[in-house]
C-alpha cells in the first residue's frame, strides 16, 4: 500500500463518489441516508453519466412491481437464469448477491427518493422461452416521465441522450408499432413532453437520482478530474483532482466510490483488455478507463469476462458533445425485414434479429487463415426496407446523405462497390429470400427469440416479424464498424459483496469501493441482458453506500445459509 498523504485538504466528506451516473449517485444517497456525509465529483460539465445515455431499462427479477401485477417470480429464479447463462464465467456468489439485493435496492430508492418505476409490459427476457427461468414479462422496468424542471439550476446540467427518443416511454413506442414503425408514433406526445421537459428512458432515470442528491443537499462538483487516490499507507483516504487547472484535494473519511463507467474511449485499453481493435463508441469522451488508472497504483485486482462487442455506424454531419462524431448502435435495424448482415465473403453469419448471436459471431477467429472472417461486415437491404423502416436518424424514404453507404441498382453492382464476393452474395440473398416464404430460417433461426421480434421486428410482417425478402431495387449497403459496448466492457475492478475493491492478495482495499460498469461483470459472466447494467449500478451504489456508512447488508449471508451454498 502506497503512502502519498496530502498536506492539505480543500473539502471533505465521509463518502466521495467519483462519477455522477446511477452508481455514483446511488452510493452518495445511500451513504447520506445512513448517517454519513457525501459528495459527488464529475469530470465533465454535466451529471447523469452513461445512465442518461441508455434506454433506461432496469432488469430486476423478483421485484415488487411484478408481484403487485400478479406475475410469479423470485430473486432465486433470477439467480438461476443468470447462472445458467453465464457459461461459468461469472461468480456464483456475485450473481446471487445481485439477485438478492436488486429488488431491495429498487424498493429502497422508490421509498427514499421518490423514484417512480413501472413494468414494461410484454417485454420478455432475452432467453425466454428457451431458458426455464426466463419470463415473458415482469423483470423489465422503466421510469415514469420525470419533470426535469424540478431540478432547478441543475436542469440544464443533467444529461439527455442523443441516442434514444427520451420523450417516449417503452409503452409509447410499442403502442406505436415499435422501432420498425416510427412514422406511426404519436409525435404529439413527444412534442408535449419535450416542451415540458418531461424525460423518459435513461435521461429520466438519471434525473431521478440527481433529484435525490439535490433533495439531500449533497454537493455535486462538475469539471473535477480526479487524478489519483490518496493513501495513508493503510487505506484510501481521499483523492487528488484537478479543478480549474489547479490541484484540488478531497478528503474521504470513510470511503471513495469509483463509478466512472468503463474504458471504451481508450483505444489502448480496448485493444489490450477487451481485444477490440479500433472500436467506435456511442458514449461520452470522458469514459476512458480512469477507474483502472486510479485503482491500479493501490493494488486493485482486475477481472474479465467475455466482451460485449456491438456494431455501429455514423451518418455524416452528426456530432455529439465537443465535436465528437456521433456513432449510432445498429441493433434496432439489423433484424428488420428486408435486411441481412453479410461478411466480406458475402455470407450471413448469425441471427441478425438477436444481437447476442451477431456479436459473439463477430469476434470469431479463423485459425486456418488467421483472420476475423466476419469482420468487416455490411448491413444489406432493399428499397422496401428504405420505404418502410428507419435506419438510425434516417426516416423511411429519406435518401442516403452523400458519403453514407452504397446504393446500387443490382446485387451485382452492390457487391462490386462494397468489395463483397459477388456470386456468394447473390446466393446468400436468394437463399434468404426462400426462407422468407415460410418464415423459417434453418441456418440461424432468425425470429425465434421473442425479445428480438419485439425489439427489432415488424409485427405486421407475416409469418415472421424479422424476415422479409430482398427483392426491390435499388439495393443498399452500410459498412458496420465494431462498436464498444455502450459503457459495458469485459474487464473491470474486482469487488466483494459490499462492492469493496479487492487487491491481488484477495483482501479488500480499505476505503475503496466501486460501482456499475467500473466493476468486473462477475455478477453476470458471459450473459448480457438489457437493463442489467442499470440494475447493477443502482444495486452496487446501494451496497457501497451502506458499507461505507458502517451499515453493511447481511442479506447475502442469510441467503447463502438458506440455500445451503
Secondary structure as the mmCIF struct_conf table of DSSP 4:
data_model
#
loop_
_struct_conf.conf_type_id
_struct_conf.id
_struct_conf.beg_label_comp_id
_struct_conf.beg_label_asym_id
_struct_conf.beg_label_seq_id
_struct_conf.end_label_comp_id
_struct_conf.end_label_asym_id
_struct_conf.end_label_seq_id
STRN STRN1 UNK A 3 UNK A 3
BEND BEND1 UNK A 7 UNK A 7
BEND BEND2 UNK A 10 UNK A 10
STRN STRN2 UNK A 11 UNK A 18
BEND BEND3 UNK A 21 UNK A 21
HELX_RH_AL_P HELX_RH_AL_P1 UNK A 22 UNK A 33
TURN_TY1_P TURN_TY1_P1 UNK A 34 UNK A 35
STRN STRN3 UNK A 38 UNK A 41
BEND BEND4 UNK A 43 UNK A 46
STRN STRN4 UNK A 47 UNK A 47
TURN_TY1_P TURN_TY1_P2 UNK A 49 UNK A 49
HELX_RH_3T_P HELX_RH_3T_P1 UNK A 50 UNK A 53
BEND BEND5 UNK A 54 UNK A 54
STRN STRN5 UNK A 58 UNK A 59
TURN_TY1_P TURN_TY1_P3 UNK A 61 UNK A 62
HELX_RH_AL_P HELX_RH_AL_P2 UNK A 64 UNK A 68
TURN_TY1_P TURN_TY1_P4 UNK A 69 UNK A 70
HELX_RH_AL_P HELX_RH_AL_P3 UNK A 75 UNK A 85
TURN_TY1_P TURN_TY1_P5 UNK A 86 UNK A 88
BEND BEND6 UNK A 90 UNK A 90
HELX_RH_AL_P HELX_RH_AL_P4 UNK A 92 UNK A 113
STRN STRN6 UNK A 117 UNK A 119
TURN_TY1_P TURN_TY1_P6 UNK A 121 UNK A 122
TURN_TY1_P TURN_TY1_P7 UNK A 126 UNK A 130
BEND BEND7 UNK A 131 UNK A 131
TURN_TY1_P TURN_TY1_P8 UNK A 132 UNK A 133
BEND BEND8 UNK A 136 UNK A 139
STRN STRN7 UNK A 140 UNK A 143
HELX_LH_PP_P HELX_LH_PP_P1 UNK A 144 UNK A 145
STRN STRN8 UNK A 146 UNK A 147
HELX_RH_3T_P HELX_RH_3T_P2 UNK A 148 UNK A 154
TURN_TY1_P TURN_TY1_P9 UNK A 155 UNK A 157
STRN STRN9 UNK A 158 UNK A 158
BEND BEND9 UNK A 162 UNK A 164
TURN_TY1_P TURN_TY1_P10 UNK A 166 UNK A 167
BEND BEND10 UNK A 168 UNK A 168
HELX_RH_AL_P HELX_RH_AL_P5 UNK A 170 UNK A 175
TURN_TY1_P TURN_TY1_P11 UNK A 176 UNK A 177
HELX_RH_3T_P HELX_RH_3T_P3 UNK A 179 UNK A 184
BEND BEND11 UNK A 185 UNK A 185
HELX_RH_AL_P HELX_RH_AL_P6 UNK A 187 UNK A 196
TURN_TY1_P TURN_TY1_P12 UNK A 197 UNK A 197
STRN STRN10 UNK A 198 UNK A 199
HELX_RH_AL_P HELX_RH_AL_P7 UNK A 201 UNK A 215
TURN_TY1_P TURN_TY1_P13 UNK A 216 UNK A 217
STRN STRN11 UNK A 219 UNK A 221
BEND BEND12 UNK A 223 UNK A 223
STRN STRN12 UNK A 224 UNK A 231
STRN STRN13 UNK A 232 UNK A 232
BEND BEND13 UNK A 233 UNK A 235
STRN STRN14 UNK A 236 UNK A 243
TURN_TY1_P TURN_TY1_P14 UNK A 244 UNK A 245
STRN STRN15 UNK A 246 UNK A 258
TURN_TY1_P TURN_TY1_P15 UNK A 264 UNK A 265
HELX_RH_AL_P HELX_RH_AL_P8 UNK A 267 UNK A 274
BEND BEND14 UNK A 277 UNK A 278
STRN STRN16 UNK A 280 UNK A 280
BEND BEND15 UNK A 282 UNK A 283
TURN_TY1_P TURN_TY1_P16 UNK A 285 UNK A 286
BEND BEND16 UNK A 288 UNK A 288
HELX_RH_AL_P HELX_RH_AL_P9 UNK A 290 UNK A 296
TURN_TY1_P TURN_TY1_P17 UNK A 297 UNK A 299
STRN STRN17 UNK A 300 UNK A 300
STRN STRN18 UNK A 302 UNK A 304
STRN STRN19 UNK A 310 UNK A 313
TURN_TY1_P TURN_TY1_P18 UNK A 316 UNK A 317
STRN STRN20 UNK A 319 UNK A 319
HELX_RH_3T_P HELX_RH_3T_P4 UNK A 321 UNK A 323
STRN STRN21 UNK A 325 UNK A 325
STRN STRN22 UNK A 328 UNK A 329
HELX_RH_AL_P HELX_RH_AL_P10 UNK A 331 UNK A 334
TURN_TY1_P TURN_TY1_P19 UNK A 335 UNK A 335
BEND BEND17 UNK A 336 UNK A 336
TURN_TY1_P TURN_TY1_P20 UNK A 337 UNK A 338
STRN STRN23 UNK A 339 UNK A 343
TURN_TY1_P TURN_TY1_P21 UNK A 344 UNK A 345
BEND BEND18 UNK A 346 UNK A 346
STRN STRN24 UNK A 348 UNK A 348
BEND BEND19 UNK A 350 UNK A 350
TURN_TY1_P TURN_TY1_P22 UNK A 352 UNK A 353
BEND BEND20 UNK A 354 UNK A 354
HELX_RH_AL_P HELX_RH_AL_P11 UNK A 355 UNK A 362
TURN_TY1_P TURN_TY1_P23 UNK A 363 UNK A 363
STRN STRN25 UNK A 366 UNK A 366
TURN_TY1_P TURN_TY1_P24 UNK A 367 UNK A 370
STRN STRN26 UNK A 371 UNK A 371
TURN_TY1_P TURN_TY1_P25 UNK A 373 UNK A 374
BEND BEND21 UNK A 376 UNK A 376
STRN STRN27 UNK A 377 UNK A 382
HELX_RH_AL_P HELX_RH_AL_P12 UNK A 383 UNK A 388
STRN STRN28 UNK A 391 UNK A 391
TURN_TY1_P TURN_TY1_P26 UNK A 392 UNK A 393
STRN STRN29 UNK A 394 UNK A 394
HELX_LH_PP_P HELX_LH_PP_P2 UNK A 395 UNK A 395
TURN_TY1_P TURN_TY1_P27 UNK A 396 UNK A 397
HELX_LH_PP_P HELX_LH_PP_P3 UNK A 398 UNK A 401
TURN_TY1_P TURN_TY1_P28 UNK A 402 UNK A 403
BEND BEND22 UNK A 404 UNK A 405
STRN STRN30 UNK A 406 UNK A 408
BEND BEND23 UNK A 409 UNK A 410
HELX_RH_AL_P HELX_RH_AL_P13 UNK A 411 UNK A 418
TURN_TY1_P TURN_TY1_P29 UNK A 419 UNK A 419
HELX_RH_AL_P HELX_RH_AL_P14 UNK A 422 UNK A 438
TURN_TY1_P TURN_TY1_P30 UNK A 439 UNK A 439
TURN_TY1_P TURN_TY1_P31 UNK A 442 UNK A 444
TURN_TY1_P TURN_TY1_P32 UNK A 446 UNK A 447
BEND BEND24 UNK A 449 UNK A 449
HELX_RH_AL_P HELX_RH_AL_P15 UNK A 450 UNK A 456
TURN_TY1_P TURN_TY1_P33 UNK A 459 UNK A 460
BEND BEND25 UNK A 461 UNK A 463
TURN_TY1_P TURN_TY1_P34 UNK A 465 UNK A 466
BEND BEND26 UNK A 472 UNK A 474
STRN STRN31 UNK A 475 UNK A 483
STRN STRN32 UNK A 485 UNK A 485
TURN_TY1_P TURN_TY1_P35 UNK A 486 UNK A 487
STRN STRN33 UNK A 488 UNK A 488
BEND BEND27 UNK A 490 UNK A 490
STRN STRN34 UNK A 491 UNK A 493
STRN STRN35 UNK A 495 UNK A 495
TURN_TY1_P TURN_TY1_P36 UNK A 497 UNK A 498
STRN STRN36 UNK A 500 UNK A 502
STRN STRN37 UNK A 503 UNK A 503
TURN_TY1_P TURN_TY1_P37 UNK A 504 UNK A 505
BEND BEND28 UNK A 506 UNK A 507
STRN STRN38 UNK A 508 UNK A 514
HELX_RH_3T_P HELX_RH_3T_P5 UNK A 516 UNK A 518
STRN STRN39 UNK A 519 UNK A 519
TURN_TY1_P TURN_TY1_P38 UNK A 522 UNK A 526
TURN_TY1_P TURN_TY1_P39 UNK A 530 UNK A 531
HELX_RH_AL_P HELX_RH_AL_P16 UNK A 532 UNK A 548
TURN_TY1_P TURN_TY1_P40 UNK A 549 UNK A 550
HELX_RH_AL_P HELX_RH_AL_P17 UNK A 555 UNK A 563
TURN_TY1_P TURN_TY1_P41 UNK A 564 UNK A 564
#
